[in-house]
Amino acid sequence: MVWGAALTLWLTLVIPCHSTEPESIALLAWGKRTGSDYDIHFSRQSVNGKWSDPVVLASSDNPEILPTMGSNAEGKVWIVWNELSSEGGQLRFRHFRNGFWQPAETVQTETTEDMAPSLIVDGHEVPWLVWAGFNGDDDIYYSRWNGTGWDLPKMVNNDDDWPDILPRLSLDEKEMPRVVWSGYNGDHYVNYVSHWDGSQWILEQELAGKTSFLRTGTDRALRHQLPDFIDNTDQAVLYIKENNNRARVLHREELQ
């Protein structure tokens, strides 16, 4: 499959002025084909509406694809993506703090292959990460940032013999994490959801119809305000703050 590049937007909101990191109104990361491989690129939109020149955050002999991203009130940024190899996929991440990008590291998991990461920062400024991990079958796993790294992962979904894939995080009305994913029910794939209740993930529930993280009218309007250096959004993620100071993280299909 050919992986594209892309994404971003114009917005009118500012990351709080007490931020110790560069003041930005939007953050953009995307996978871009470079020769025979794919690299992860990054750009910021400043308060004057201009996008910074793209920088390469991840480049190797393996494809680096499908980034996800989040930021807290201090302007610290976490970007997680997939690195593909002959052995499958693993999760890699970089953390921007104190004005610098820290070296790329691997998210430590106990699964043999990990794909489709999704990241969000909750109402207490704690980053959460979910993904689909394979250990005989696909399940949804999560981890939280503990201040210096990612906690050891635990499972979100019911442990059964059916595959669970393609998770996507958002925040509920209490600014607690909510994850939606696609799972096989023995007959076909359906959408499931689980909420964090403060101490654990509640029992998964089946959703009727399309998942709620798909595009809205607001998202469609943003498509017309992408920077000139983005030619498609097949592999992009956009992070923005809305006027209620809540974060939105828009991935790929939400920007098309």
N, C-alpha and C positions, 0 to 999 in steps of 0.2 A: 504494500500500500504506500502511496506517495503522501508524505506528510508536508503540509503547506507551512506558511508563516503567517504571523499577523496579530494585530489588534490595537484598539484604544479609543480615546474620546476627549471631548471638551466638557468641562464642568465648571460650576461657579462656586464651589465650596472649597474651604481651606482646612488642611490638617491644623489643629489648634496651635496658636502662636507660641505656646510654651514648649513646643517640640524642640528637642535638642538635635534633631536631624534635619536635612534639607527640607524646606517648606514646599510642599507639593499639593496639587489638587487631584492628581490621578497618577497611578502607576500602571505600567504595561510590561508584560513579558510574553515572549512568543518563541516558538521553535522555527528556525529558518534553515533552509537547505544551504549548505556550504560545500561545494564539490559533491562528493558522494555521501556525505553525512549531514546530520542536522545538529545545529548548535542552539543554545538558549540565549536570547537577546533580551535587553531590558532598557526601558526609557521612563523618565519622569515628565509629567506636565507641571510646570511651575505656575505660580499665581498670575503671571502675565499671559498665560494661555499657551506658551511655547513648550514644545517637547524637546527634551535633551537629545543629543546625538546618541543613537543606540550603542550600548556596550555589550560585549560578549561575556556572559556569566558562566557558561559551561561549554567546553569544546573537547572532544576526545576522538579516538578512532571508532567509537560506538555512537549510534544515533542518540541524541539528547532531545527528548520530545515531551509534549503535553504538560507544560508547567501549570502550577497553581500558586496562589500568592495571598499574603495577608500582611497587615501592618497594625501597630498599636498607636495609642495616643501620643507616644513619644517619637513616632516616626521610624521605629525599628521595623524592619521588613524581613519576612521569611518567604523564600521561594523554594518550592519542592517540585521535582520533575522526575520523569522516567528515563533511565539509561538502559538501552537495549543491548544485549549481547547474545552470543550463541547459546548461552545458558538460560536466557529469558530476560525479564525486566527486574531492575532494582530501583529503589527510591534514593535519589540524591537531593541535597539541599544546600542552600547558602543563606547566611544570616547577615543583614546589614545593621551594624550598630556602631556608635561612636564615630560616625563619618566614614566607615570603611566596610567593604564586603569581606566577610570572613571566608577562609578557604572552603571549598566544597567538601562535604562529608556524606557518608552513606547513612541513611536511616536504618538502624539495626532492627531486624525482624527475625522471626523464627520460621518464616515461610520460604519456600523455594523460589517463588516468583511473585513480584508485587507490581501492580499496575493501577492506573487511573486515580492518582492522588487528588484530593480536594482539601483545601485549607480554609479556615476562618478563625477570626479572633473574637472571643465572646465578650459579654458586657463587663467582665472583670479583667479584660486585657490579656487573657490567656489564649495562646494559639492552640487550635485543635487540628488534627490531621486524620483523614480517613482514606482508605484505599481498599482495593480488592487483592487479597493474598491467596496464593495457591499452595495447598498442602494435601494433594489428593483430590480436593475439590476447591472451588472458589468460595471464599467467605469475606465478609466486610470486617476490617480491623480499624482500630483507632488508637491514637496516641496524643498526649498533651505535652506541651513545652514546659519543662520544670525549672527554667531559668538558665540552664546551661546546655540542655540537650533534650531529646525526645524520650519520654518514658517508654518502657517496654510495652509493646502493643497488646491489646486485648480484643476479643471478638465482640462485635455489635449484634449480629443477627443470631437467630436460633441455629444451633449446631445440628445440621441435618446433612443428607447426602446430595442435596441439590445445589447447583451453582448460584452464587450471589455476586453481582458485578456492578460496575459503573456507579459508585456512590457519589453523592453530591451534598455538601454541607451548606447550611444556612442557619440563621438565628431565628428563634421563635419570638413571640411577643414579650417574653421575659428575658430576652437576650441570652438564652441558653441554646446550645447546639441542637440542631435537628438534622438528621441524615436521611436522605431518600436514595433508594437504589433499585436496581432491577434484579428480580430473583425468579428462578424457575420453580413452579409449584407442582411439578410432576406431569403437567400437561402443556403448559406454555409459560412464557415470561410475563410477570406482572410487576407492578410497582409497590414497594414497601416503604414504610417510614417508621422511624424511632426517634424519641426525644430523650435528652438527658434530663433527669429529674433532680439533679443536684448531687446524686451519689451513684447512679447507675443509669443504663439505658433501659427505658421501659420496653415491654414486650412489643415486638414489631407488629404493625398493622398493615393490611393490604389497602392500597389507595385505588380508588376508582378513577378511570380516565387518565389523562396525561399528568406527568409529574409537574409540580408547581414551580420548579426552577426553570422551566422553559421560558422563552422570551415574553415580554409584555410590551404594551404600547410605548412605554418609556424606553425600553431597550432598543426598539426599532428606531426611535429618534436619534439615539446615540450613534447608530451605524453611519450617519451622515457627517459625523464630526471626528472621524478617525484621522490620525496624522498621515501625511503624504507618503511616508515610507512603509506604510502597511498596505499591501495589495490584496490580502484576503485574511480571513479570521479562522482558518481551519485549525490553527494551533496556538491560539492566543488566549490570554487571560488579562482582564482589566480590573483593577481595584480602585474603588472610589468611595468617598464619604458623602452622604446625603445631608440635607439640611437639618435632619434630626440627629446628626453626628453618628448615625449608624452606618456600618460598612456594607458595601455591596461588592461581590466578587462575581464577575460575568465571564463565563467560559465559552469559547468556541461557538456553539450553536446559538447562544444567547446574543451574539454579536453579528450574526449573519442576516 
